[in-house]
């Protein structure tokens, strides 16, 4: 009976750790605002690598934003940190804050 409990506990722990690894959060990426298009709900950012999207090279690109209110908090030239994910509508910024 003691061995079954130990085995069950070990199995539960390994499953919990495995699930936690697959639900990893996107890493914050540093960027600089190049253009804000509130009407279209888009922002152009010059940014570093976005590892969770397999983008290894720095580049400048246009992103959609998940929440249009994010665009009201930044202006051209601002340094930002952001998270982006692939969505049905294209690569979308899901979180953004002014950089330091």
RADA-V938633 format. One record per residue. N is the residue number from 1. PSI is psi as a letter, one per 30 degrees, with the letter a starting at -180 (NA if undefined). D_CENTER is the distance of its C-alpha to the mean C-alpha in Angstrom with 1 decimal. Layout:
[[N & PSI & D_CENTER] [N & PSI & D_CENTER]]
//
This chain:
[[1 & e & 45.4] [2 & e & 43.8] [3 & e & 42.3] [4 & e & 40.8] [5 & e & 39.1] [6 & e & 37.8] [7 & e & 36.6] [8 & e & 34.9] [9 & e & 33.1] [10 & e & 32.0] [11 & e & 30.7] [12 & e & 28.8] [13 & e & 27.2] [14 & e & 26.2] [15 & e & 24.7] [16 & e & 22.7] [17 & e & 21.3] [18 & e & 20.6] [19 & e & 18.7] [20 & e & 16.6] [21 & e & 15.7] [22 & f & 14.6] [23 & h & 12.3] [24 & k & 10.2] [25 & l & 7.0] [26 & k & 4.0] [27 & k & 5.7] [28 & k & 6.2] [29 & k & 7.7] [30 & k & 11.1] [31 & l & 12.5] [32 & k & 15.7] [33 & k & 16.4] [34 & e & 19.0] [35 & k & 19.6] [36 & k & 18.9] [37 & i & 20.2] [38 & e & 20.4] [39 & e & 22.8] [40 & f & 20.5] [41 & h & 17.3] [42 & l & 15.8] [43 & k & 14.9] [44 & k & 15.7] [45 & k & 14.0] [46 & k & 15.4] [47 & l & 12.7] [48 & a & 12.8] [49 & k & 11.7] [50 & j & 8.3] [51 & e & 9.4] [52 & f & 7.5] [53 & g & 8.9] [54 & h & 12.1] [55 & j & 12.4] [56 & f & 14.6] [57 & k & 16.3] [58 & k & 15.6] [59 & l & 16.2] [60 & k & 16.4] [61 & l & 15.1] [62 & k & 14.9] [63 & k & 12.0] [64 & l & 12.6] [65 & k & 11.3] [66 & e & 11.1] [67 & j & 13.5] [68 & f & 16.1] [69 & f & 17.0] [70 & e & 14.1] [71 & f & 16.3] [72 & f & 19.3] [73 & f & 17.9] [74 & l & 17.6] [75 & l & 20.2] [76 & k & 20.8] [77 & f & 20.8] [78 & k & 18.5] [79 & k & 16.2] [80 & l & 12.7] [81 & k & 9.6] [82 & l & 6.2] [83 & k & 2.5] [84 & k & 3.6] [85 & l & 5.5] [86 & k & 9.3] [87 & l & 11.5] [88 & e & 15.3] [89 & f & 15.5] [90 & a & 13.4] [91 & k & 10.0] [92 & k & 8.6] [93 & k & 6.7] [94 & f & 6.1] [95 & k & 6.6] [96 & k & 8.8] [97 & l & 11.7] [98 & k & 14.6] [99 & l & 14.8] [100 & NA & 17.8]]
//
